[in-house]
Amino acid sequence: MSMLHLREAFAHAALRDAQACHQAVDRSRDQYERSRGHEVEAPDWVQYFDETKLLVDTGIAYARLGEPARAEPLITEGLRRENADQQRGRAFHAYWLASAQLQLGKLDEACTSAGLALDLAAAIDSPRVSSHVQELHRRMLPYAREAPVLVFEQRLREVLG
């Protein structure tokens, strides 16, 4: 239920309904806390959802809502905690971190995080993550002459051709 409440938060964020998004995040956190110590056999499709995923997905909900200052530390901590073997998830999370950092005007950090997403996307050969990184690059166009963006663009050309 915790994971499903976060998916609800994503939907409210897409609709720009801040109050409903925050309420769904709160329900997700509350449900997760209530379930701790009372774990039952979870279905296969939700086995990956743990405290780290709760943390990073909460950050993603805030990033989607347009609250990057709340999103950035959560996604950063989630990436720090994540298992390095989870490359696909880490690639998406690095993309969302870069997106939040770009919203905050942290161009150097956004380009570094986007570079991580790009490298992970290339390592797992994920067209979906690659397309997200390319979309992020388009959002960087107003900063096209800035050094971090130029370096990121060069890396993008090297990796994606």
C-alpha positions as CSV (number, residue, x, y, z in Angstrom):
1,M,0.0,0.0,0.0
2,S,2.9,2.3,0.7
3,M,4.1,2.0,-2.9
4,L,0.7,2.5,-4.3
5,H,0.2,5.7,-2.2
6,L,3.4,7.0,-3.8
7,R,2.1,6.2,-7.3
8,E,-0.9,8.3,-6.3
9,A,1.4,11.1,-5.2
10,F,3.1,11.0,-8.6
11,A,-0.4,11.4,-10.3
12,H,-1.3,14.3,-8.1
13,A,2.1,15.9,-8.8
14,A,1.5,15.6,-12.5
15,L,-1.8,17.4,-12.0
16,R,0.0,20.0,-9.9
17,D,-2.2,19.3,-6.9
18,A,0.3,20.0,-4.1
19,Q,-2.1,19.3,-1.2
20,A,-3.2,15.9,-2.6
21,C,0.4,15.0,-3.4
22,H,1.6,15.8,0.1
23,Q,-1.3,13.9,1.6
24,A,-0.5,10.8,-0.5
25,V,3.2,11.0,0.5
26,D,2.1,11.2,4.1
27,R,-0.2,8.2,3.7
28,S,2.7,6.3,2.0
29,R,5.1,7.1,4.8
30,D,2.5,6.2,7.5
31,Q,1.6,2.9,5.8
32,Y,5.3,2.0,5.5
33,E,5.9,2.7,9.2
34,R,2.8,0.7,10.2
35,S,3.9,-2.3,8.2
36,R,7.5,-2.4,9.7
37,G,7.8,-5.4,11.8
38,H,4.6,-6.9,10.4
39,E,6.0,-8.0,7.0
40,V,4.1,-10.5,5.1
41,E,5.0,-12.2,1.9
42,A,4.8,-9.4,-0.6
43,P,3.9,-10.1,-4.2
44,D,6.9,-10.2,-6.6
45,W,5.9,-6.9,-8.2
46,V,6.5,-5.0,-5.0
47,Q,9.5,-6.9,-3.5
48,Y,11.9,-4.1,-4.5
49,F,10.1,-1.5,-2.5
50,D,12.0,-0.8,0.7
51,E,12.9,2.2,2.9
52,T,15.4,3.5,0.3
53,K,12.9,3.3,-2.5
54,L,10.3,5.1,-0.3
55,L,12.9,7.8,0.3
56,V,13.9,8.3,-3.3
57,D,10.3,8.0,-4.7
58,T,9.2,10.6,-2.2
59,G,11.9,12.9,-3.6
60,I,10.7,12.1,-7.2
61,A,7.1,13.0,-6.2
62,Y,8.4,16.4,-4.9
63,A,10.5,16.9,-8.1
64,R,7.5,16.2,-10.3
65,L,5.5,18.6,-8.2
66,G,8.0,21.3,-8.7
67,E,9.5,21.3,-5.2
68,P,13.1,20.6,-6.0
69,A,14.5,21.9,-2.7
70,R,12.5,19.2,-0.9
71,A,13.3,16.6,-3.6
72,E,17.1,17.0,-3.9
73,P,18.2,15.8,-0.4
74,L,15.8,12.8,-0.5
75,I,17.0,11.6,-3.9
76,T,20.6,12.2,-3.0
77,E,20.3,10.1,0.1
78,G,18.4,7.4,-1.8
79,L,21.2,7.2,-4.3
80,R,23.7,7.0,-1.6
81,R,21.9,4.1,0.1
82,E,21.1,2.2,-3.1
83,N,22.9,-1.0,-4.0
84,A,25.3,-0.3,-6.9
85,D,24.0,-3.5,-8.6
86,Q,20.6,-1.8,-9.2
87,Q,21.9,0.2,-12.2
88,R,18.5,0.7,-13.9
89,G,17.0,2.2,-10.8
90,R,20.1,4.2,-10.0
91,A,20.0,5.6,-13.6
92,F,16.4,6.8,-13.2
93,H,17.2,8.2,-9.8
94,A,20.2,10.1,-11.1
95,Y,18.1,11.5,-13.8
96,W,15.5,12.8,-11.3
97,L,18.3,14.2,-9.1
98,A,19.7,16.0,-12.1
99,S,16.2,17.3,-12.9
100,A,15.8,18.7,-9.4
101,Q,19.2,20.2,-9.4
102,L,18.5,21.9,-12.7
103,Q,15.3,23.3,-11.3
104,L,17.3,24.7,-8.4
105,G,19.8,26.3,-10.9
106,K,22.6,24.0,-9.7
107,L,24.0,23.6,-13.2
108,D,27.3,21.9,-12.2
109,E,25.6,19.4,-10.0
110,A,22.8,18.8,-12.5
111,C,25.4,18.0,-15.3
112,T,27.3,15.7,-12.9
113,S,24.1,13.8,-12.0
114,A,23.0,13.7,-15.6
115,G,26.4,12.3,-16.5
116,L,25.9,9.5,-14.0
117,A,22.4,8.8,-15.4
118,L,23.9,8.7,-18.9
119,D,26.7,6.3,-17.9
120,L,24.4,4.0,-16.1
121,A,21.9,4.1,-19.1
122,A,24.8,3.1,-21.4
123,A,25.9,0.3,-19.2
124,I,22.5,-1.3,-19.1
125,D,21.6,-0.3,-22.7
126,S,18.4,1.4,-21.7
127,P,16.7,3.4,-24.4
128,R,14.1,4.6,-21.9
129,V,16.6,6.1,-19.5
130,S,18.6,7.5,-22.5
131,S,15.5,9.3,-23.7
132,H,15.0,10.8,-20.3
133,V,18.6,12.0,-20.3
134,Q,18.1,13.5,-23.8
135,E,15.0,15.3,-22.6
136,L,17.0,16.7,-19.7
137,H,19.6,17.9,-22.2
138,R,16.9,19.8,-24.1
139,R,15.9,21.5,-20.8
140,M,19.5,22.6,-20.5
141,L,19.5,24.5,-23.8
142,P,19.1,27.9,-22.1
143,Y,22.6,27.2,-20.6
144,A,24.1,25.8,-23.8
145,R,27.2,28.0,-23.5
146,E,28.0,27.2,-19.9
147,A,31.1,25.0,-19.4
148,P,29.3,22.1,-17.5
149,V,26.7,21.8,-20.2
150,L,29.3,21.8,-22.9
151,V,31.2,19.0,-21.1
152,F,27.9,17.1,-20.6
153,E,27.0,17.5,-24.3
154,Q,30.3,16.1,-25.4
155,R,29.8,13.1,-23.1
156,L,26.3,12.7,-24.5
157,R,27.6,12.6,-28.0
158,E,30.3,10.1,-27.1
159,V,27.8,7.7,-25.4
160,L,24.7,8.1,-27.5
161,G,26.3,9.0,-30.8
